[in-house]
Amino acid sequence: MFLVCVVAFAMPTLVGAPVWAAPGDNPPPLSLNAIGSSSTITLPGQQSATSVLLPVPRGLTPRSIRAVTNLPAFVTGGTVDVAQGDRLLSRTALPTTAGAPVELPLSGAVVTDNAVDLTIRSSLRTEGPCPFDTDNEFRLNRAQILYSGGDAAPAVVADFLPPVLRKLIIYVPSDVQSAEGAAAVNLATSVIAHYGTASVAVQTRALAPGADAPSDAAGSLERQIVIKRGAVAGASLRAGPGGPYLLIGGTDDQLVAQTMLLTSDLAPLAQASAAVAGPLRGAPQLAPDVTTLSALGVADQAAGPAAWPSVAIGVDQTRLGRPSSNVRVQLVGTYTPVPMAAGGRVVVRIGETVIDSWSTQPDGRIDRWVSIPDSMLRRYTELTVTVERGDTGGDCGSIGRTSLNLSASGQVTSAPASGSSSVDFGSLPQGLMPRTQLAWRRADVADVTRAVTLAVGMQRMTTVPLGIDVVPFDQAMSSSDSAIVIAADGDGLGDVPLPVRSQTGGNLKVLDGGTGPTTLTLSPAQRYGSLQVLRTGGRTLLVGSSTGDPAGLDAALNWLEADPTRWSAMTGNAMIQTGDRDPVFVSATTDQSSGAADGSWSAAQIAGLVVGVVVLVGMVVGGLLWSRRRGRRARPDRP
């Protein structure tokens, strides 16, 4: 990406005197998920240590980490230390009651470059046998960071986005134009990509008719941005009735470039109340056939000493930049040599399935290629590598200990997945890479809001910035490029072969690649909103539509955004939302045995679940797996 940044030091951008609102109240406790970390801190073994990097916004001070303990049953007590470098910040005795809360003080932590780098160490006491393994690890669950102080209002463009952002509110004019909508989409996705795995909420709102600024004040660690075509080109801080906000203006050709400035490498140079970005250059690169674990965002991994040291590495198809197949991973590393009598083995698993294993060797070296079966390849596929040994019995301190290290220099090879007429939500967003088009039909604030929500949902599933081009609806429909299409009322889709489609007379048509379409006749006819993915004409389409009721589509999108992890947990190729019911997912498949673990549904059960009353079932739904959305929390699809 290439941007030219002109910093306007003397530009009078503030409305009235340059007086900013007073710092906000203490922010509420923030889950570590909200700052881009896992909310579970795992400390394996009797003694263990892990690093935690906590961002610290200006005006705030890290006060403590609050969590719920999960101790192995054989542990009789212990302590948790928090250190920064060689300084001990706190030592906290662990309660032994199951699920007891614990708070780790951070007093004295020194903030450097808006962050504190901490080491958390555990030391556990035990009696008798203590098989510390992956099933018996000490965990701090539901970890939160507590800050004291107040969120400082930004004074220059470079400081507008804080290290921790809870919510971004994007305002567009009530008579929004296409260029403003495109800028809103690109702003939202670039901010989500900027914050990585942090769960930043994004809202799109309309300015009041004739208004130039938001009327509501932003909350702590929230930011407001107004996008307005025809305003002075660039990004400028303004003081509005509700407090400071950022105005992004320019011509149709300039708006997108201005939105990209905030998250570009040039943002730190914008040390003024206004800055203007030049033309945007470049595009996402084509996916390579050979890369490295490091290039996929995997760092060097280390575990132990422990009885069964284990490390996890992830293969992210979105970082590969395409739907992939024939994926092979080179494992390069070392482990503490295991005595021959211990029966040691190196075991590689995906979930509970062993995909490779071999006996440990006296030199303790690993250099082995492992193939990931296509049937097990997901958007994010985690490989767990464990050194297992058979002599783990005995009292604590008498068990053999092994260390394991894996290098991020290992190579990863892949090939493009062959084209298929059947895709599912697991093929997104990689199926839309390296660039995709986005189009809406109604071209109003509601459609822009839907577009932002869909684009944000796709971006949440990858740390790779998505390339999205907003185009006219007819162009997206006739193009050979992949596209996100929003037809909120269901019009304009023509003969697009949606997996689930409503027909006249209350008929519900469900496509099945093995047996042809299945028809359900429902009375009374029901309206629904849907989000569906398909592959047609050699391209992937993600379609948001409804049966004449845009509120149904909005309800589906709102349900997804209510818990951002739901995007990565979506299954099948169609999400159906009707009334106030929970969404239902459907997957067309020719495999009659698939999904037995999730529960299969007959046509009558499905229709009853979706619409309540069934008069006639035209055919038995063969090979369709219908499942309620899960309440489980899926693992994030971005390392």
C-alpha positions as CSV (number, residue, x, y, z in Angstrom):
1,M,0.0,0.0,0.0
2,F,1.3,3.5,-0.9
3,L,0.0,6.6,0.6
4,V,1.2,10.2,0.5
5,C,0.4,12.0,3.7
6,V,0.2,15.8,3.9
7,V,0.0,17.0,7.5
8,A,-1.8,20.2,7.8
9,F,-0.2,21.8,10.9
10,A,-1.9,25.2,10.4
11,M,-5.3,24.0,9.2
12,P,-8.1,25.5,11.4
13,T,-10.0,22.2,11.8
14,L,-11.5,22.6,15.2
15,V,-15.0,24.0,15.6
16,G,-14.7,26.7,18.1
17,A,-11.8,26.8,20.6
18,P,-9.5,23.7,20.8
19,V,-10.9,22.6,24.1
20,W,-11.4,18.8,24.5
21,A,-13.8,17.0,26.7
22,A,-12.5,15.9,30.1
23,P,-11.1,12.4,30.4
24,G,-13.8,9.8,30.6
25,D,-14.7,7.6,33.6
26,N,-12.8,4.4,34.3
27,P,-13.6,1.9,31.6
28,P,-15.3,-1.3,32.6
29,P,-13.2,-4.4,33.1
30,L,-12.2,-5.6,29.6
31,S,-11.9,-9.3,28.7
32,L,-8.5,-10.2,27.3
33,N,-10.5,-11.1,24.1
34,A,-11.3,-7.4,23.8
35,I,-7.6,-6.5,23.6
36,G,-6.7,-9.3,21.1
37,S,-5.5,-12.0,23.6
38,S,-7.1,-15.2,24.8
39,S,-9.3,-14.8,27.8
40,T,-7.8,-18.1,29.1
41,I,-4.2,-18.0,30.4
42,T,-2.8,-21.6,30.5
43,L,0.1,-22.5,32.8
44,P,1.0,-26.2,32.2
45,G,3.1,-28.2,34.7
46,Q,4.0,-27.8,38.3
47,Q,6.0,-24.7,37.5
48,S,5.3,-22.6,34.5
49,A,5.5,-19.1,33.0
50,T,3.9,-17.3,30.1
51,S,4.1,-13.8,28.7
52,V,1.2,-11.4,28.5
53,L,1.3,-8.1,26.6
54,L,-1.3,-5.6,27.7
55,P,-2.0,-2.4,25.7
56,V,-2.5,0.7,27.8
57,P,-4.4,3.7,26.3
58,R,-3.3,7.2,27.2
59,G,-4.7,8.4,30.5
60,L,-5.1,4.9,31.9
61,T,-3.1,2.8,34.2
62,P,-3.2,-1.1,34.4
63,R,-4.5,-2.0,37.9
64,S,-5.0,-5.7,38.0
65,I,-5.8,-8.9,36.1
66,R,-9.0,-10.6,37.3
67,A,-9.8,-14.3,36.5
68,V,-11.4,-17.5,37.7
69,T,-9.0,-20.3,38.7
70,N,-9.2,-23.8,37.2
71,L,-6.8,-26.0,39.2
72,P,-6.1,-29.8,38.7
73,A,-7.8,-31.8,41.4
74,F,-4.5,-33.1,42.8
75,V,-3.1,-29.6,43.5
76,T,-3.2,-28.5,47.1
77,G,-2.1,-24.9,46.8
78,G,0.3,-22.6,45.1
79,T,1.1,-19.0,44.1
80,V,1.0,-16.9,41.0
81,D,3.7,-14.2,40.5
82,V,3.4,-11.3,38.1
83,A,6.7,-9.8,37.0
84,Q,8.0,-7.1,34.6
85,G,11.5,-7.9,33.6
86,D,13.4,-8.7,36.8
87,R,10.9,-6.8,39.0
88,L,8.2,-8.8,41.0
89,L,5.0,-6.8,40.9
90,S,2.9,-9.1,43.0
91,R,2.6,-12.6,44.4
92,T,-0.9,-14.0,45.0
93,A,-1.8,-17.2,46.9
94,L,-4.1,-19.4,44.9
95,P,-7.5,-20.5,46.4
96,T,-8.1,-24.2,46.1
97,T,-11.8,-24.0,45.8
98,A,-13.0,-24.9,42.3
99,G,-13.8,-21.9,40.2
100,A,-12.6,-19.4,42.8
101,P,-12.0,-15.8,41.7
102,V,-8.5,-14.4,41.9
103,E,-7.1,-10.9,41.3
104,L,-3.4,-10.3,40.3
105,P,-2.3,-6.7,41.2
106,L,-0.2,-4.8,38.7
107,S,0.9,-1.9,40.8
108,G,4.2,-0.5,39.7
109,A,4.0,-1.7,36.1
110,V,5.9,0.6,33.8
111,V,4.1,1.5,30.6
112,T,6.4,1.6,27.5
113,D,5.0,2.5,24.0
114,N,1.4,2.3,25.3
115,A,1.9,-1.3,26.6
116,V,3.2,-3.4,29.5
117,D,5.0,-6.6,28.9
118,L,4.4,-9.0,31.8
119,T,5.4,-12.5,32.8
120,I,3.0,-14.6,34.8
121,R,4.6,-17.5,36.7
122,S,2.8,-20.3,38.6
123,S,4.2,-22.6,41.3
124,L,1.9,-25.4,42.4
125,R,2.0,-27.7,45.5
126,T,0.9,-31.3,45.1
127,E,0.9,-34.6,47.1
128,G,1.3,-38.0,45.5
129,P,1.0,-38.7,41.8
130,C,0.7,-35.6,39.7
131,P,0.4,-36.3,36.0
132,F,0.6,-32.8,34.6
133,D,-0.5,-33.1,31.0
134,T,-2.7,-31.3,28.6
135,D,-5.8,-32.6,30.4
136,N,-4.5,-31.4,33.8
137,E,-3.3,-27.8,33.3
138,F,-3.7,-24.9,35.6
139,R,-5.8,-22.2,33.8
140,L,-6.9,-18.7,34.6
141,N,-10.3,-18.5,32.9
142,R,-12.3,-15.5,31.9
143,A,-9.3,-13.2,32.4
144,Q,-10.0,-9.5,32.4
145,I,-7.8,-6.4,32.7
146,L,-8.9,-3.6,35.0
147,Y,-7.7,0.0,34.3
148,S,-7.8,3.1,36.5
149,G,-7.9,6.6,35.2
150,G,-9.7,8.1,32.3
151,D,-9.5,7.7,28.5
152,A,-7.6,10.8,27.2
153,A,-9.2,12.6,24.3
154,P,-7.0,12.7,21.2
155,A,-5.3,15.9,20.3
156,V,-3.8,14.9,16.9
157,V,-4.9,12.5,14.1
158,A,-2.1,10.1,15.0
159,D,-3.6,9.6,18.5
160,F,-7.2,9.2,17.4
161,L,-7.2,5.4,17.5
162,P,-6.3,4.2,21.0
163,P,-4.3,1.0,21.7
164,V,-7.6,-0.5,23.0
165,L,-10.8,0.3,21.1
166,R,-14.2,-0.9,22.4
167,K,-16.4,0.5,19.7
168,L,-16.1,2.4,16.5
169,I,-19.2,4.5,15.4
170,I,-19.3,5.5,11.7
171,Y,-21.6,8.3,10.7
172,V,-22.7,8.9,7.1
173,P,-25.2,11.4,5.7
174,S,-28.9,10.4,5.7
175,D,-28.8,10.7,1.9
176,V,-25.6,8.6,1.7
177,Q,-23.9,8.3,-1.6
178,S,-22.1,5.3,-3.0
179,A,-18.6,6.8,-2.4
180,E,-19.5,7.5,1.2
181,G,-20.7,3.9,1.6
182,A,-17.6,2.5,0.0
183,A,-15.5,4.7,2.4
184,A,-17.5,3.4,5.4
185,V,-16.9,-0.2,4.3
186,N,-13.2,0.3,3.8
187,L,-12.8,2.2,7.1
188,A,-14.5,-0.5,9.1
189,T,-12.5,-3.4,7.6
190,S,-9.2,-1.5,7.9
191,V,-9.9,-0.8,11.6
192,I,-10.9,-4.4,12.3
193,A,-7.7,-5.6,10.6
194,H,-5.6,-3.0,12.5
195,Y,-6.8,-4.4,15.8
196,G,-6.3,-8.0,14.8
197,T,-8.1,-10.5,17.0
198,A,-9.5,-7.8,19.4
199,S,-13.3,-7.8,19.4
200,V,-14.0,-4.2,18.3
201,A,-17.7,-3.4,17.9
202,V,-18.6,-1.4,14.8
203,Q,-21.8,0.6,14.3
204,T,-23.1,2.6,11.3
205,R,-25.4,5.5,11.9
206,A,-27.0,8.3,9.9
207,L,-26.4,11.9,10.7
208,A,-29.5,13.9,11.5
209,P,-30.7,15.7,8.3
210,G,-28.6,18.9,7.9
211,A,-26.2,17.9,10.8
212,D,-22.5,17.8,10.3
213,A,-21.5,16.2,13.6
214,P,-22.8,13.4,16.0
215,S,-25.1,14.6,18.7
216,D,-24.3,11.8,21.1
217,A,-21.1,11.6,23.1
218,A,-18.8,8.6,22.7
219,G,-18.2,6.4,25.7
220,S,-14.9,5.4,27.2
221,L,-12.6,3.8,24.6
222,E,-15.1,4.6,21.9
223,R,-14.5,6.7,18.8
224,Q,-16.8,8.5,16.3
225,I,-15.9,9.1,12.7
226,V,-18.0,11.2,10.2
227,I,-17.6,10.4,6.5
228,K,-18.9,13.2,4.3
229,R,-18.5,13.7,0.6
230,G,-17.6,17.3,-0.3
231,A,-16.0,18.2,3.1
232,V,-12.4,19.4,3.1
233,A,-10.2,16.6,1.9
234,G,-8.4,14.7,4.6
235,A,-8.9,13.5,8.2
236,S,-9.5,16.3,10.7
237,L,-10.3,16.4,14.4
238,R,-13.4,18.3,15.3
239,A,-15.2,19.3,18.5
240,G,-18.9,18.5,18.3
241,P,-21.9,18.8,20.6
242,G,-21.1,15.3,21.9
243,G,-17.3,15.7,22.1
244,P,-14.4,15.2,19.7
245,Y,-14.9,13.3,16.5
246,L,-12.9,12.7,13.3
247,L,-14.2,14.1,10.0
248,I,-13.1,12.4,6.8
249,G,-13.9,14.3,3.7
250,G,-12.9,14.6,0.0
251,T,-14.2,13.9,-3.5
252,D,-15.6,10.6,-4.6
253,D,-12.1,9.5,-5.7
254,Q,-10.4,10.6,-2.5
255,L,-12.6,9.3,0.3
256,V,-11.3,5.7,0.4
257,A,-7.7,6.8,0.5
258,Q,-8.5,9.1,3.4
259,T,-10.1,6.3,5.4
260,M,-7.0,4.2,4.9
261,L,-4.7,6.8,6.5
262,L,-5.7,6.0,10.0
263,T,-4.4,2.5,9.9
264,S,-1.5,2.9,7.5
265,D,2.2,3.1,8.4
266,L,2.0,6.8,7.9
267,A,-0.5,7.3,10.7
268,P,2.2,8.1,13.3
269,L,3.3,11.0,11.1
270,A,-0.1,12.7,11.4
271,Q,1.0,14.8,14.4
272,A,-1.5,17.5,13.8
273,S,-5.2,18.1,14.0
274,A,-5.6,17.4,10.3
275,A,-3.9,15.2,7.6
276,V,-4.5,14.5,3.9
277,A,-3.7,11.2,2.3
278,G,-2.6,10.8,-1.3
279,P,-3.7,8.2,-3.8
280,L,-3.9,4.6,-2.6
281,R,-1.6,2.1,-4.5
282,G,-1.2,-1.6,-4.5
283,A,-3.5,-4.6,-4.1
284,P,-3.4,-7.9,-2.1
285,Q,-0.7,-10.2,-3.4
286,L,-1.4,-13.5,-5.1
287,A,-1.1,-16.5,-2.9
288,P,2.2,-18.3,-3.1
289,D,2.5,-22.1,-3.4
290,V,5.3,-22.2,-0.8
291,T,5.5,-20.1,2.4
292,T,6.7,-20.5,5.9
293,L,5.0,-20.9,9.3
294,S,6.5,-17.5,10.2
295,A,4.8,-15.9,7.2
296,L,1.5,-17.4,8.4
297,G,1.9,-15.6,11.7
298,V,3.2,-18.5,13.7
299,A,6.1,-17.8,16.1
300,D,8.7,-20.2,17.5
301,Q,7.0,-22.5,19.9
302,A,8.4,-23.9,23.2
303,A,6.9,-26.1,25.9
304,G,8.2,-27.8,29.0
305,P,9.9,-29.2,30.8
306,A,6.8,-31.4,31.3
307,A,5.8,-35.0,31.3
308,W,4.1,-34.6,27.9
309,P,5.2,-31.3,26.4
310,S,2.8,-30.1,23.7
311,V,2.8,-27.1,21.3
312,A,0.2,-26.0,18.8
313,I,0.7,-24.4,15.4
314,G,-2.1,-23.1,13.1
315,V,-2.5,-23.2,9.4
316,D,-4.7,-20.2,8.4
317,Q,-6.1,-20.5,4.9
318,T,-6.9,-16.8,4.9
319,R,-3.2,-16.1,5.3
320,L,-2.5,-18.6,2.4
321,G,-4.8,-16.2,0.5
322,R,-7.1,-18.7,-1.1
323,P,-9.1,-21.9,-0.5
324,S,-6.3,-24.5,-0.5
325,S,-5.7,-28.3,-0.8
326,N,-2.8,-30.7,-0.5
327,V,-1.4,-28.7,2.4
328,R,1.9,-30.0,3.8
329,V,3.7,-28.6,6.9
330,Q,7.4,-29.1,7.6
331,L,8.0,-29.5,11.3
332,V,11.5,-28.4,12.4
333,G,12.6,-28.5,16.0
334,T,14.2,-30.3,18.9
335,Y,13.2,-32.1,22.1
336,T,15.0,-33.4,25.2
337,P,16.1,-36.9,24.3
338,V,13.8,-39.5,25.9
339,P,15.3,-42.8,27.3
340,M,14.6,-45.7,25.1
341,A,12.8,-47.5,28.0
342,A,10.4,-44.6,28.2
343,G,8.7,-45.6,24.9
344,G,8.7,-42.0,23.6
345,R,6.8,-40.9,20.5
346,V,6.2,-37.7,18.7
347,V,2.5,-37.4,17.9
348,V,0.7,-34.9,15.6
349,R,-3.0,-34.4,16.0
350,I,-5.8,-32.4,14.6
351,G,-8.3,-32.3,17.4
352,E,-8.5,-35.9,18.7
353,T,-7.3,-37.4,15.5
354,V,-3.7,-38.6,15.1
355,I,-2.5,-37.7,11.6
356,D,1.2,-38.8,12.1
357,S,3.5,-40.2,14.8
358,W,7.0,-41.6,15.0
359,S,9.3,-42.9,17.7
360,T,11.6,-40.4,19.5
361,Q,15.3,-40.5,18.4
362,P,18.4,-40.2,20.5
363,D,19.4,-36.9,18.9
364,G,16.2,-35.2,19.8
365,R,15.7,-33.6,16.5
366,I,12.5,-33.1,14.4
367,D,12.6,-32.5,10.6
368,R,9.5,-34.1,9.2
369,W,6.8,-33.2,6.6
370,V,3.2,-33.8,7.7
371,S,0.3,-33.8,5.3
372,I,-3.1,-32.4,6.4
373,P,-5.9,-34.4,4.9
374,D,-8.2,-32.3,2.7
375,S,-11.2,-33.6,4.6
376,M,-9.8,-32.1,7.9
377,L,-8.7,-28.8,6.4
378,R,-10.7,-25.9,7.8
379,R,-10.4,-22.1,7.6
380,Y,-8.0,-22.4,10.6
381,T,-6.5,-25.9,11.2
382,E,-4.6,-26.4,14.4
383,L,-1.9,-29.0,14.6
384,T,-0.9,-30.2,18.1
385,V,2.6,-31.7,18.4
386,T,3.3,-33.7,21.6
387,V,6.2,-35.7,22.9
388,E,4.6,-38.6,24.7
389,R,6.3,-41.0,27.0
390,G,5.2,-44.1,28.9
391,D,7.0,-43.5,32.2
392,T,4.9,-40.7,33.6
393,G,3.7,-42.5,36.8
394,G,5.1,-41.7,40.2
395,D,5.2,-38.9,42.7
396,C,5.8,-35.3,41.8
397,G,9.4,-34.6,41.1
398,S,10.1,-38.2,40.1
399,I,8.5,-38.1,36.7
400,G,10.7,-37.7,33.6
401,R,10.6,-34.2,32.1
402,T,10.9,-33.3,28.5
403,S,11.1,-29.9,26.6
404,L,9.9,-29.4,23.1
405,N,10.8,-26.6,20.7
406,L,9.4,-26.0,17.2
407,S,10.8,-23.4,14.7
408,A,8.7,-21.0,12.7
409,S,11.1,-21.5,9.8
410,G,9.3,-24.7,8.7
411,Q,7.8,-24.5,5.2
412,V,4.2,-24.8,4.2
413,T,3.2,-25.9,0.7
414,S,-0.3,-25.9,-0.7
415,A,-2.2,-25.9,-4.0
416,P,-5.4,-24.1,-4.9
417,A,-8.5,-26.0,-4.0
418,S,-10.3,-27.3,-7.1
419,G,-13.4,-25.5,-8.2
420,S,-16.6,-26.8,-6.7
421,S,-20.3,-26.1,-7.1
422,S,-20.7,-26.6,-3.4
423,V,-19.1,-24.3,-0.8
424,D,-19.9,-23.5,2.8
425,F,-19.3,-20.7,5.3
426,G,-16.0,-22.4,6.3
427,S,-14.7,-21.4,2.8
428,L,-15.0,-17.7,3.8
429,P,-13.3,-15.3,3.6
430,Q,-10.5,-17.1,1.7
431,G,-13.0,-17.8,-1.1
432,L,-13.3,-14.1,-1.6
433,M,-9.6,-13.5,-1.8
434,P,-7.4,-11.8,-3.1
435,R,-10.1,-9.2,-4.0
436,T,-13.8,-9.2,-3.9
437,Q,-16.6,-6.9,-5.1
438,L,-19.4,-5.7,-2.9
439,A,-22.7,-4.3,-4.0
440,W,-26.1,-3.3,-2.6
441,R,-29.4,-2.8,-4.3
442,R,-31.3,-0.1,-2.4
443,A,-28.3,2.3,-1.8
444,D,-29.5,3.8,1.4
445,V,-28.1,4.0,4.9
446,A,-29.7,0.7,5.8
447,D,-27.9,-1.1,2.9
448,V,-24.6,0.6,3.9
449,T,-25.1,-0.6,7.4
450,R,-25.6,-4.1,6.2
451,A,-22.6,-3.9,3.9
452,V,-20.4,-2.7,6.8
453,T,-21.6,-5.5,9.0
454,L,-21.0,-8.2,6.4
455,A,-17.6,-6.8,5.5
456,V,-16.6,-6.6,9.2
457,G,-17.8,-10.1,9.7
458,M,-15.5,-11.4,6.9
459,Q,-12.6,-9.3,8.2
460,R,-13.1,-10.7,11.8
461,M,-12.1,-14.1,10.5
462,T,-8.7,-13.1,9.3
463,T,-5.8,-10.7,10.2
464,V,-5.1,-10.2,6.5
465,P,-6.7,-7.0,5.2
466,L,-9.4,-7.8,2.7
467,G,-9.5,-6.1,-0.7
468,I,-13.1,-5.0,-1.2
469,D,-14.3,-2.9,-4.2
470,V,-17.7,-1.4,-3.9
471,V,-19.4,-1.6,-7.3
472,P,-22.9,-1.1,-8.8
473,F,-25.3,-4.0,-8.2
474,D,-25.6,-4.9,-11.9
475,Q,-21.9,-5.0,-12.3
476,A,-21.5,-7.4,-9.4
477,M,-24.2,-9.7,-10.7
478,S,-22.7,-9.9,-14.2
479,S,-19.1,-10.0,-13.2
480,S,-16.9,-13.1,-13.1
481,D,-15.3,-11.9,-9.9
482,S,-16.3,-13.1,-6.4
483,A,-18.8,-10.8,-4.7
484,I,-20.7,-9.9,-1.6
485,V,-24.2,-9.1,-2.7
486,I,-26.9,-7.4,-0.6
487,A,-30.5,-7.7,-1.9
488,A,-32.3,-6.9,1.3
489,D,-35.8,-7.4,-0.1
490,G,-34.8,-10.3,-2.3
491,D,-35.2,-8.5,-5.6
492,G,-32.6,-8.5,-8.4
493,L,-31.1,-11.9,-7.8
494,G,-32.4,-13.4,-11.1
495,D,-31.5,-17.0,-11.5
496,V,-28.7,-17.1,-8.9
497,P,-28.9,-20.8,-7.6
498,L,-29.3,-20.0,-3.9
499,P,-29.1,-23.1,-1.6
500,V,-32.5,-22.1,-0.1
501,R,-35.0,-20.1,-2.1
502,S,-38.7,-19.1,-1.6
503,Q,-41.1,-19.6,-4.4
504,T,-44.7,-18.6,-5.1
505,G,-47.4,-20.3,-3.2
506,G,-45.4,-20.7,0.0
507,N,-43.0,-23.2,-1.6
508,L,-39.5,-23.5,-0.1
509,K,-36.9,-24.8,-2.5
510,V,-33.7,-26.4,-1.1
511,L,-31.0,-27.4,-3.6
512,D,-29.2,-30.7,-3.1
513,G,-26.3,-31.5,-5.3
514,G,-27.0,-35.2,-5.1
515,T,-30.7,-35.6,-5.6
516,G,-31.8,-32.3,-7.1
517,P,-34.0,-29.6,-5.6
518,T,-36.3,-30.5,-2.7
519,T,-39.6,-28.5,-2.3
520,L,-41.4,-27.8,1.0
521,T,-44.9,-26.3,0.7
522,L,-45.6,-24.2,3.8
523,S,-48.8,-22.6,5.0
524,P,-49.1,-19.9,5.9
525,A,-46.2,-18.7,3.8
526,Q,-43.5,-17.3,6.0
527,R,-41.0,-14.5,5.5
528,Y,-37.4,-15.0,6.4
529,G,-34.0,-13.3,6.1
530,S,-31.0,-15.3,4.9
531,L,-27.2,-15.2,4.5
532,Q,-26.1,-17.8,1.9
533,V,-22.9,-18.7,0.2
534,L,-22.5,-20.5,-3.1
535,R,-20.2,-21.0,-6.0
536,T,-21.4,-20.4,-9.5
537,G,-19.7,-19.5,-12.8
538,G,-16.3,-20.1,-11.2
539,R,-16.7,-17.5,-8.5
540,T,-17.9,-17.4,-4.9
541,L,-21.0,-15.4,-4.0
542,L,-22.1,-14.4,-0.5
543,V,-25.7,-13.2,-0.7
544,G,-27.7,-11.4,2.0
545,S,-31.4,-11.4,1.1
546,S,-34.9,-11.9,2.4
547,T,-38.4,-12.8,1.2
548,G,-39.5,-9.2,1.0
549,D,-38.7,-8.4,4.6
550,P,-35.3,-6.7,5.1
551,A,-35.8,-6.8,8.8
552,G,-35.2,-10.6,8.6
553,L,-31.8,-10.0,7.1
554,D,-31.0,-7.3,9.7
555,A,-32.0,-9.7,12.5
556,A,-29.6,-12.3,11.2
557,L,-26.7,-9.9,10.9
558,N,-27.5,-8.4,14.4
559,W,-27.4,-11.9,15.9
560,L,-24.0,-12.6,14.4
561,E,-22.5,-9.3,15.6
562,A,-24.0,-9.7,19.1
563,D,-21.1,-12.3,19.6
564,P,-18.4,-11.8,17.0
565,T,-17.2,-15.4,17.5
566,R,-20.4,-16.5,15.8
567,W,-19.0,-15.6,12.4
568,S,-16.3,-18.2,12.6
569,A,-18.8,-20.8,14.1
570,M,-21.2,-20.6,11.1
571,T,-21.8,-24.0,9.4
572,G,-23.4,-25.1,6.2
573,N,-24.1,-22.8,3.3
574,A,-27.3,-21.1,4.3
575,M,-28.4,-19.2,7.5
576,I,-32.1,-18.7,7.8
577,Q,-33.7,-16.2,10.2
578,T,-37.4,-16.0,10.8
579,G,-39.3,-13.9,13.3
580,D,-37.7,-13.9,16.8
581,R,-36.4,-17.5,16.5
582,D,-32.8,-18.4,16.7
583,P,-31.2,-18.7,13.3
584,V,-31.1,-22.1,11.6
585,F,-28.2,-23.3,9.4
586,V,-28.6,-25.7,6.5
587,S,-26.0,-27.5,4.4
588,A,-26.6,-29.3,1.1
589,T,-24.6,-32.5,0.9
590,T,-24.6,-35.8,-0.9
591,D,-23.1,-37.6,2.1
592,Q,-26.0,-39.4,3.8
593,S,-24.0,-40.1,6.9
594,S,-22.4,-36.7,7.5
595,G,-23.1,-34.6,10.6
596,A,-24.6,-37.4,12.7
597,A,-22.9,-36.0,15.7
598,D,-24.7,-32.7,15.2
599,G,-28.2,-34.2,14.7
600,S,-30.1,-34.7,11.5
601,W,-33.5,-33.3,10.9
602,S,-36.4,-34.5,8.7
603,A,-38.2,-32.2,6.4
604,A,-41.2,-31.9,8.7
605,Q,-39.0,-31.2,11.7
606,I,-37.0,-28.5,9.8
607,A,-40.1,-26.8,8.5
608,G,-41.7,-26.9,11.9
609,L,-38.5,-25.4,13.4
610,V,-38.3,-22.6,10.8
611,V,-42.0,-21.6,10.3
612,G,-44.0,-23.5,12.8
613,V,-46.8,-25.0,10.6
614,V,-46.4,-27.5,7.8
615,V,-49.2,-28.5,5.5
616,L,-47.4,-30.5,3.0
617,V,-43.9,-31.9,2.6
618,G,-43.3,-32.3,-1.1
619,M,-40.3,-34.6,-0.7
620,V,-38.1,-36.0,2.0
621,V,-35.0,-33.9,2.4
622,G,-32.2,-36.3,1.6
623,G,-28.7,-35.5,2.6
624,L,-29.5,-32.2,4.2
625,L,-27.9,-31.4,7.6
626,W,-29.8,-28.9,9.5
627,S,-28.5,-27.8,12.9
628,R,-29.4,-25.2,15.4
629,R,-26.7,-22.6,16.0
630,R,-24.4,-23.7,18.8
631,G,-24.0,-22.0,22.1
632,R,-20.4,-23.0,22.1
633,R,-17.6,-20.4,21.8
634,A,-15.6,-21.3,18.7
635,R,-11.8,-20.9,18.7
636,P,-10.8,-17.7,16.9
637,D,-9.9,-18.2,13.3
638,R,-6.9,-15.9,13.5
639,P,-3.8,-16.7,15.4
